[in-house]
């Protein structure tokens, strides 16, 4: 915490969570939410975000971001939990689109319509993970362009990029959001389309496994910076991490 306090003196902090389980029908854990409120009050981040997923079943934390069926019932659950979280924190939160490896036959809404309805009902913002859009589109025969067209661009306040890996081939081909490689050319192209549609946004490149030398990380950040600078008229107004 002392190191984080020192960092926040010079840099704005974006607080990104993985454990609130905003998709669980059991509701948000009050103790977890209270602890998060204490952290947010201390570091005063410019943004707070979580995932469109669930990770708690019968009080057991499964340590994964599990997918939701996109139904009106699930939308009611997530909206209730987002409202509770925003009320507890006293601020807006952003919801991140997940990477997905299956779809539910019960789903009646597309992912982008689900997120759009969530924004409308709760006033939350969006953290748009462009790599997740690409991974989900490839795995589930989804139209990435339709996804971008269906998202309310003014709700997007942060963008994530990452590397993925490909397992298998043909019918067994699966893209996995590993955060362990460079951003692919296809994801860079989708990122450019995103920026052209909604304008520049703070961008984070996630790299969590097989972390390379710093120069390679800086090179990836530079690629994002060059694309942001191409459409941003105010030099230095957007940060890339």
Secondary structure, 3 states (H helix, E strand, C coil): CHHHHHHCCCCCCEEECCCCCCCCCCCCCHHHHHHHHHHHHHHCCCEEEEECCEEEECCEEEEEEECCCCCHHHHHHHHHHHHHHHHHHCCCCEEECCCCCCCCCCCCCCHHHHHHHHHHHHCCEEEEEHHHHHHHHHHHCCCHHHHHHHCCHHHEEEEEEECCEEECCHHHCEEECCCCCCCCHHHHHHHHHHHHHHCCCEEEEECCCCCCCHHHHHHHHHHHHHHHHHHCCCCCCCCEC
